[in-house]
Amino acid sequence: MAPPPGSHGGPPWTAIVAAVAAGVLLLGAGGAALWFFGPDGEPAAGPPSTSTPATTVTATPPPTTTVTSTATPPPTTTVTTTAAPPSAAEQLSDKRDESLARLDTDGDWAVSLSAKQDGTRDDRQVTSSGSHVFRLPDILQLHEGYESTYAWADVYLLKAEDLGSTVGADDDKIWMTIVDPGWLTTREDAEAWCAVEFSWLSGDDLDNACYPRQLRAP
């Protein structure tokens, strides 16, 4: 049988080309399916992302500085008030009060070693400053000297009005230092004591330095 017109008896190229094209399409479709689903049937992961990964920036807080403020107390000012020492008049009065508290006016005898008021001038005696005029501080100092000298005896600081054996217009002003040795029972005993204690004196000088006084109430 004669071939159809236009045929030269060679291979069917048109059919071959069509078959190859179909195969390429099938392979392409299969590859796409494999890419989409993956070899295990699950959808395949997409192509790796090319975007830049996000950077997380954690802000570090600035270091905390603790400032401790210690208040400094103001300086303490100590004011020391020193009381003024008692005056000579106050000290004489205190000694008199102490003497009266222990004075025994039993009628025995003692001796007066000083009898002066503020401003008395004694030409036979001098103060520690060399003056013959005795002020209250001088009278106090003279009495304290006798207290030290006759510490073994009873030494009193009295006013002339405190004893009945002294009488005068200024009895309330005259300060007397009285020494009681403790065994003078008569005036003669007191005179003899004075003569021994002030052996370098006699007459008025002796009487001015040491004079008998009877211890009796006014």
C-alpha positions as CSV (number, residue, x, y, z in Angstrom):
1,M,0.0,0.0,0.0
2,A,1.4,3.2,-1.0
3,P,2.3,5.7,1.8
4,P,0.2,8.8,2.2
5,P,1.1,11.7,0.2
6,G,3.9,13.8,1.7
7,S,5.4,10.8,3.4
8,H,8.9,9.8,2.6
9,G,9.0,6.7,4.6
10,G,11.4,8.2,7.4
11,P,10.8,8.1,11.2
12,P,7.8,10.0,12.6
13,W,9.8,13.1,14.0
14,T,6.7,15.0,14.9
15,A,5.5,12.2,17.1
16,I,8.9,11.8,18.7
17,V,9.2,15.5,19.5
18,A,5.7,15.5,21.0
19,A,6.6,12.5,23.1
20,V,9.8,14.1,24.4
21,A,8.0,17.3,25.2
22,A,5.3,15.4,27.1
23,G,8.0,13.6,29.1
24,V,9.7,16.8,30.0
25,L,6.5,18.2,31.2
26,L,5.9,15.1,33.3
27,L,9.3,15.2,34.8
28,G,8.9,18.9,35.6
29,A,5.6,18.2,37.2
30,G,7.0,15.3,39.2
31,G,10.0,17.4,40.4
32,A,7.7,20.2,41.4
33,A,5.6,17.7,43.4
34,L,8.7,16.3,45.0
35,W,9.9,19.8,45.9
36,F,6.5,20.8,47.3
37,F,5.7,17.7,49.3
38,G,9.1,16.3,50.0
39,P,10.2,12.7,49.7
40,D,8.0,11.6,52.7
41,G,4.8,13.2,51.4
42,E,5.0,16.2,53.7
43,P,5.1,19.7,52.4
44,A,8.7,20.6,51.8
45,A,10.2,23.5,53.5
46,G,10.5,26.5,51.5
47,P,13.8,27.9,50.3
48,P,16.0,29.2,53.1
49,S,15.2,32.7,54.1
50,T,17.7,35.3,53.1
51,S,16.4,37.9,55.5
52,T,18.8,39.1,58.3
53,P,17.9,37.5,61.7
54,A,16.4,39.9,64.2
55,T,19.0,41.2,66.8
56,T,17.7,41.5,70.3
57,V,19.3,44.3,72.2
58,T,19.0,44.1,76.0
59,A,19.5,47.5,77.6
60,T,21.8,47.3,80.7
61,P,20.7,49.7,83.3
62,P,23.4,52.0,84.6
63,P,25.0,51.0,87.9
64,T,23.2,52.2,90.9
65,T,25.3,54.5,93.1
66,T,24.2,54.6,96.8
67,V,25.2,57.8,98.5
68,T,25.0,57.5,102.3
69,S,24.8,60.9,103.9
70,T,25.8,61.0,107.6
71,A,24.7,64.2,109.3
72,T,27.5,65.6,111.4
73,P,26.0,66.9,114.7
74,P,27.0,70.4,115.6
75,P,29.9,70.7,118.1
76,T,28.8,70.6,121.7
77,T,29.7,73.6,123.7
78,T,30.2,72.9,127.3
79,V,29.8,75.9,129.5
80,T,31.3,75.4,132.9
81,T,30.1,77.9,135.5
82,T,32.4,78.2,138.4
83,A,30.7,79.5,141.5
84,A,32.4,82.4,143.2
85,P,34.2,81.4,146.4
86,P,32.4,82.4,149.5
87,S,33.5,85.8,150.9
88,A,35.5,86.2,154.0
89,A,32.4,87.4,155.9
90,E,30.5,84.3,154.8
91,Q,33.4,82.0,155.9
92,L,33.6,83.7,159.2
93,S,29.9,83.4,159.8
94,D,30.0,79.6,158.9
95,K,32.9,79.1,161.3
96,R,31.0,80.9,164.0
97,D,28.0,78.7,163.5
98,E,30.1,75.6,163.6
99,S,31.8,76.8,166.8
100,L,28.6,77.7,168.6
101,A,27.3,74.2,167.8
102,R,30.0,72.6,169.9
103,L,30.8,75.3,172.4
104,D,30.4,74.2,176.0
105,T,29.8,77.2,178.3
106,D,30.5,75.2,181.5
107,G,32.3,78.0,183.3
108,D,35.8,76.8,182.7
109,W,38.4,79.0,181.3
110,A,40.0,79.5,177.9
111,V,42.1,82.2,176.2
112,S,41.4,84.7,173.5
113,L,44.3,85.0,171.0
114,S,42.6,87.6,168.8
115,A,39.7,90.0,169.2
116,K,39.3,92.3,166.1
117,Q,36.6,93.8,164.0
118,D,36.8,94.9,160.3
119,G,39.2,97.8,160.2
120,T,40.8,97.3,163.6
121,R,44.3,98.7,163.8
122,D,46.7,96.7,166.0
123,D,50.1,98.2,166.4
124,R,51.4,95.0,168.0
125,Q,50.4,92.7,165.2
126,V,50.7,92.8,161.4
127,T,48.7,91.1,158.6
128,S,50.3,88.8,156.1
129,S,50.8,91.8,153.8
130,G,52.6,93.7,156.6
131,S,49.7,96.1,157.5
132,H,48.6,96.9,161.0
133,V,45.0,97.3,159.8
134,F,43.0,94.1,159.8
135,R,40.1,93.6,157.4
136,L,37.8,90.6,157.4
137,P,40.0,88.4,155.1
138,D,43.0,89.2,157.5
139,I,40.9,88.2,160.6
140,L,39.9,84.9,158.8
141,Q,43.5,84.2,157.9
142,L,44.7,84.9,161.4
143,H,42.1,82.5,162.9
144,E,42.9,79.7,160.4
145,G,46.6,80.1,161.5
146,Y,45.6,79.5,165.1
147,E,43.5,76.5,164.1
148,S,46.5,75.0,162.5
149,T,48.9,75.8,165.4
150,Y,46.5,74.5,168.1
151,A,44.9,71.7,166.2
152,W,45.2,69.5,169.4
153,A,42.9,71.9,171.3
154,D,39.4,73.2,170.9
155,V,39.6,76.3,168.7
156,Y,36.4,78.5,168.4
157,L,35.6,81.5,166.2
158,L,33.0,83.5,168.1
159,K,31.7,87.0,168.4
160,A,32.2,88.9,171.6
161,E,28.5,88.8,172.3
162,D,28.6,85.0,172.4
163,L,30.3,85.0,175.8
164,G,29.2,86.6,179.0
165,S,32.8,87.4,180.0
166,T,33.0,90.1,177.3
167,V,31.1,93.3,177.4
168,G,31.3,96.2,174.9
169,A,29.5,98.4,172.5
170,D,30.8,96.5,169.5
171,D,30.3,93.0,170.8
172,D,28.3,92.1,167.7
173,K,31.1,93.1,165.5
174,I,34.2,91.8,167.2
175,W,35.5,88.4,166.0
176,M,37.4,86.4,168.6
177,T,39.6,83.3,168.3
178,I,39.2,81.3,171.5
179,V,41.5,78.4,172.4
180,D,40.5,75.9,175.1
181,P,43.3,73.5,176.1
182,G,40.7,71.6,178.2
183,W,42.2,71.9,181.7
184,L,42.0,75.6,182.6
185,T,39.6,75.8,185.5
186,T,40.6,79.2,186.9
187,R,41.8,82.5,185.6
188,E,45.2,81.9,187.1
189,D,45.4,78.7,185.0
190,A,44.7,80.7,181.9
191,E,47.3,83.4,182.7
192,A,49.9,80.7,183.4
193,W,49.2,79.1,180.0
194,C,49.6,82.4,178.2
195,A,52.9,83.0,180.0
196,V,54.2,79.7,178.8
197,E,52.9,79.9,175.2
198,F,54.1,83.5,174.7
199,S,57.1,83.5,177.0
200,W,58.9,86.3,175.1
201,L,56.0,88.7,175.9
202,S,54.9,90.4,179.1
203,G,52.6,93.1,180.3
204,D,50.3,94.7,177.8
205,D,52.0,92.9,174.9
206,L,51.2,89.6,176.5
207,D,47.6,90.6,177.3
208,N,47.2,91.7,173.6
209,A,48.4,88.3,172.4
210,C,46.7,86.1,174.9
211,Y,43.9,87.0,177.3
212,P,41.9,84.8,179.7
213,R,38.2,84.3,178.9
214,Q,35.7,82.4,181.0
215,L,33.4,80.1,179.0
216,R,30.0,81.1,180.2
217,A,26.8,82.1,178.4
218,P,26.0,85.8,178.0
